[in-house]
Amino acid sequence: MSREKKLNERIEKWISIEGISFKNEKTKEKYMASLNRFLDAVLFRKEPDRVPVFITGTFLVPYIYKLTPYEAMYDYEKVIKVHLNFLEDFDPDYAISPGSINFGKILELIGFKQYKWPGHGVPPSSVYQYVENIYMEAEEYQWLINNPSDFWLRAYLPRTCKIFEPFKTLSPFTDLWEIILYPSFFVPFGSEVFQETLMQISRAGREALLWTQKMREFSQQAKAMGYPLLTGGVTKAPFDIIADTLRGTKEALLDMYRRPELLKRALEVLTPLAISQGVRGANLSNSPIVFIPLHKGCDEFMSDAQFRTFYWPSFKNLIEGLVEEGCIPYIFAEGSFEKRLEYFRELPEKSCFIRFEKTNMEIAKKTIGDKICIAGNVPASLIISGTPEEVRYYCKKLIDTCAPGGGFILSPGSSLDEANPENLKVIIQVCRENL
């Protein structure tokens, strides 16, 4: 099946209104208009009737409605209620999902070590923070390359989640190739430690099922009110899996000098896994969108030569692989990517959208605006501390610069944790003034 047909099939499922109990005909029309406006912008089907506006946030909605980050992470009912209130009070084009917050009970049950979150390492009033560390030693590159699933199960997960610590005592599952090996393989599972681990995994699983049910209920309620979600699958650039998740910033930098061939081979191994993860998420959500945050590829982190050698090849293959499967990559270019814009021209045209944080949008429009939809980039600092007049001026300038010809979505430059509510209303309204 061609990628065009795969994409059309995914879109058909995504925009289907079967099972949605719209409140009235007006909400149904709003829902369909928002979806089609997004598709017109991203796929360049035609110039949209107006610029779509995509408000993004993590703890933004709880902040507006005076919930602490702790409450947002531990009280499903409260956090869903305020996200529904946000839709009624602000009338955005697309719903913000409370699922992006993550939920503390699940993290507690698994003993998650890679983040500090409200009440667990940071105060209840603080948002969560990543704990960068070396979760893969340099000498373990070959293990990752030879058998990434085995490395994840017996090394990475035991280091990042207390619940998985006993898994480091297991033999590789690939040892199970003959009847005589099965009895001894299962010995660790009979230990008291492993029995408790399996019960704890079951507890975490039940909590995850509850969380999934609540998020599904929110999604259906939001749709019934006329608000689609621009969510679906999620994956990561292979280099960022290494530099964010496994090795850490410093070690990844050193690896580019000390073990470049091992690093490149690991990136090759991780690429099909990243593609598969994104596609599976799209399949499960019945949405073609696959979110990909970009971190270490920004202008501030590495030179052009390093980007061309280590970051771009696997990232390009990731995007091409997702597009080939009929997905719409949603690329979030954090930091500045002005020096990388010419590379983006190599991506499949009219197939994805890139939300920029700090990149000059006028330059982005001139460089890739004929091939790729761009989104952004009202600064968080302006949304938090600027006046409504300043925000309106900034947004109108963005629209005047980037909207002609289509392929533009107005959005904050980052996922917000707080904002001046009046400034958010201005961002939403200014697009509707340009009908």
N, C-alpha and C positions, 0 to 999 in steps of 0.2 A: 504494500500500500504506500502511495506517495506521501510525502510529509504534508502536502497541501490537504489531502484527504483526511489524514490523521488529525490535522489541526481543525478542519471543519467539523469532524465528528466530536472532538472535544468541545468546541464552541457550542455545538448543538445541544450537548448534554448540559453545559454550563448555563446557558440562557433559557433552558427549559423551565417553564413555570409549573410543571406538574408537581403536585403536592404542596404548593405554596398557597396558603389561605389569605389572600390579600384582603386588607381591611375594606377597600373599595376600589373602584375602577381607577381612580386617580393615583393611588399608590402603585397599582399595577403598571400604569403608564410611566410613572416616575422610575420604577425599577427597570423597565425595559429601556427607557431613554438613557439612563445612566450606563447600563451595560453597553449599549450600542455606541454611545459617545466615547467610551473607553476604547472599544474595538476600532472605531473610526480613527482615533488618534494613533493607536499603537500600530495597526496594520495598514495605515494610510489608505483606508477604503475610500474615504472622502474627507474633506475638511469638516470637522464637527460643527454643529450649529452654534456651539460655544465651547470654550476651554473647559475640560473636566477639572475638578478640584479634588485633590486626594489628601485628606488630613491624616497624618501618621503620628502615632504616639504609643508609648509603652505605659507609663504611669500617668499620662496626661489626664485622662478622664477621672480617675480617682482624685487627682490633685484638684481639679475644678470643683468636684463635689465633696471636698473636705474628708476624703477617706485617706488614712495613712497608707503608705506602701505595705505595712504589715497587714492591715485589714484587707487590702486588695489581694494579697497573696494567700489569705487564709479563709476568707468568707466568700464563698461562691455566690450566694444570693445577693449580697451587697454589691459586689463588683459587677454582676450582670445587670442589676437594677440601675446603677449609675450609667452604664454604657447604653442602656435603652433610653434613659433620661436625656443623655447627650444627643441622641438622634432626634428626639422631640424638640429639644431646646435649640439646637444648632442647625438642624436640617442640612447635613453634609451630603455630598453625592454618594459617598460610600461609607459603610459602617467601619468603625474601629473595633477589632475583635479583642475581647478581654483575654483570649487565649495567648496573646503575645506577652502577657505579664508573667506567666508561669505560676505554679502554685506550690506554696511552701510545704504543705503536708506530704506531697509526693517526694520532694527533695529531702525532707526529714527522714522519711521511711527508707530511702536508699542510702542515706548518709553521704550526700553529695558534697564533694570537697573542692570543686573547681570554682565555686562562687561563694561569696558571702551574701546573705540576703537578710531582710529585715527581721530582727530578733535572733539571727544566727550569724554573728560576726559584725553586723552593723546595726545601728539603732532602728527601732520600729519606724521612725520617720524618714529613714534613708532608703534609696533604691539599691538594688543589688549591685555587687561589684565582682568582676572577674578576678580570679587568683591565678596569675600566670606562674607557671612552674615548668620544670623539665619532666614531662610525663612519658618521654621516650628517650632513652640514652643513645648516644651516637653509635655505639656498637650494636644497637638493635635495629638499625636501618635494614639490614639484610633479612632479619626476621619479618619485619613489616613487608618487605618486597616479596619474600617467598610465600608468606601466608598471612595476609592482613587480618583475616577473621580470627585466626588463632592468636595473633598478637593482641588484638582488641580484647578477646575474651580472657586471656590468661596474663596479660600485662597491663594494658591501658585501663580497663575497667576496674581491676582490683586497686589501682592507684588513685582512681578518681571517685570511686563509690565504695563506701564501707561495706555495703551489702554484697559486693562481689569479691571481697578479699579472699574468701576460701577458694575461689576459682583458680587462683594461681597455683594451687596444689594439684590441679587436674593434669592428666596427660592430654596431649593433643587428640581431638576427636578423630583425626585421620589414622590414629593407631587401631581403630576398630575395623580391621579388615579380615578377621577370621574368628571363629567361634571360641577358640581357646582364650582370646584376649578380653572377652566381655566381662567375666566375673571380676577380675582384678581391677578393671577400669572403674567399676561402680563402687569400689570400696570407700572412697572419700565421701560419697553421697550418704553413707550410713552413719557418719560421725555426728556427734551432738551439734557441733558447730554448723555443719552443713544442713542438718535438719532445721535448725533455727533460721538459717539463711533462706531456705526454701519457703518457710512460713512467712518470713518478712517480704520476700518477693511476691508472695500471694497477697499480702496486705497492700503492698504498693500497687499491684495489679488491680485490686478492687477499687482503690482510690483513683487510679487512672481511668477506670471505666466510668466512675461517677463524674470525673472531670470532663471526659469526652461527651457524656450524656448532656451535661450542663452547657457545654460549648455548642453542641448540636441544637439544643433548645434555643440558645441565644441567636444562632444563625437563622433559624426558622422564624423567630419573632422579628428580627431585623428585616428579613426579606418581606415578611407580611406587611411591614410598615413602609416598604418601598426602597429599602437600602441594601444593595448587593455588597458582598465583601470581595476585596481584591486579594484574597488569600488562596492558597492551594498547597503545592509542594514547597519544599525548602531544601537547599543544598549549599555547597560552599566551594569556592575556588580551591583546587588541590593545594596550591602553595599555602593558602591560609589554613588549611587543615594541618599542614606541617608546622607553620610558624605560629599560629594561634593556639592550636589544640595540643600538639605533640611535643614540639621542641622548645617553644617560647621564642620571643623576639630576638634576644641576643644570640642564642644558639643557632637559630635559623640563618641569621646574618653570617655567623662564622662558618656554617655549613656551605655557604655559597663559595667560600674560599678553600676550606679544608677538605671537603668531600663532595665536590660539585656533581660528579657522575652518580654517586649514590643518591643524592638529592633528586637529580633528574629522573633516575629510574623509579624512585618512590612516587614522584609526581605522575609518571606514566601509569603506575599501578593504581593509584588513587582515582584517576580520571574516570574510568568506567564505573567505579563504585559511586562516585559523585553523580554521574549521569543517572544511574539506576535509582539512587535515592530520590532525586528530583522527580523522575517519572513515576515512581511508586506513590509519592505524595500527591501528584496530579491525579493519578488513577483513583486513589482513595477518596479524594475530595471532590471528584467530578469537576475540577477546575483546571484550565490549561496553564494557569500561572504558576511559575516556580521562582521563589524568592532567593536571591543570591547576594549577600552582603560582601563587598570588597574591602579588605583592610590593608594588607601589606603591599598591595600594588600601587598605592598612591604615590604622588610626586615626592612627598616628604620622606618616604621610607627607603626607596632604592633608586639607583641610577637607571638611565634608559637602557644601557647595555644589560644590566641585571634583569630589568623587567622583560626585555626581549628574550633573554636566555632562560630565565627561571619561571617567570610568572605567566607570560602571555601564551606560550604554546599549549599548555594544559588547560588554561582558562578558555582559550578559543575552541579547543576540542570539546570542552564541557558545553559551551553554548551551542556549537554545531550539533552535538549529540542530542541535546534537549529539543532543539528546533526540528531535527530529523524525526523525533518522536511526536511531533505535533504540539509541543509545549510552547508557552510564551514566557521566556525568561524575563524576570523583573530584577534588574541589576541595580543595586544600591552602591554607588561609588562614593564611599566615605573619604573625607579629606579632599584634596585637590587632584584631579585627573586631567588637567589641561595639557600636560606633556604627553598624555596617552591617547588623546583624541584621535589622532591619525590611525592608531591601531584599531580603534573601534570600527573604522570604516571597513575592516576586513570581515566583520561579523555578517551573518546572513541579513540582508536588508529587509526592512519593514516586517520584522519578526519578533522584536523584543522592545523593551523600553528601559532607559537608564535614568535613575534619579540621582542627581548630583547634589553634593553637600556644599562644596566650596568652589567648584569649577566655575569660571566665568561663563555665564549662559549665552552671552552674545557670541563668544568664540565657539562654544559648543554648537550653537545653531548653525553658524557658518560652516563649521567643519564636518558635522555629521547629520545635521538637521534634515537633509534630503533623503537620508537612508534609514535613520533610527529615530524613534520617538524619544524626546528628552523630557525630563520632569524635574521640578525643583523651583527655585531653591531659596525660599524665603528663610533668612537666618533665624535660628532659635533665639538668639540674643535680641533681635528686633521684635519677635513675637512676644517675648517676655517683658521687655522694658521699653519698647518703642511706643509712640502714640498711634492711635488709629489712623491719623492722617499720614504719618510716616509709612505705616504698613500699606495703606491704600496706594500711595505713590510708588512704593517698591513693586507691588503686585502689578499695577498698571504698566509700569515700565517693562516688567518681565513679559507680560502679555503682548505688548506692542512689539517687543523684540523677537519673541519666540513663537507666537501663535500663527502669524501669516503662513499659509500653505499647509497648516495642520501639523500633527506630530508633536504636540506639546501638552503637558499636564502640569497645572499649577499645584505645588506641594511645598511643605516645609523642607528645608535642607536636611533635617535630621528627624529621627523619631523622638517626639517631644515627651518630656517628663513633667513639664509645667508650661503654663502660658497665661497671658492676659486673655480672659475669655472674649473681651470685646475685639481684640485683634484677630482672634480666630474667626469671629463672625464677619469681620471685614474681608478676610481671605476668601471665605465662602461666597460672600455677596458680590465681590468685585467681578467674579466670573459671570455672574448672572446679569450684571450691568452691561456686559459686552455681547449680549444676544444680537 
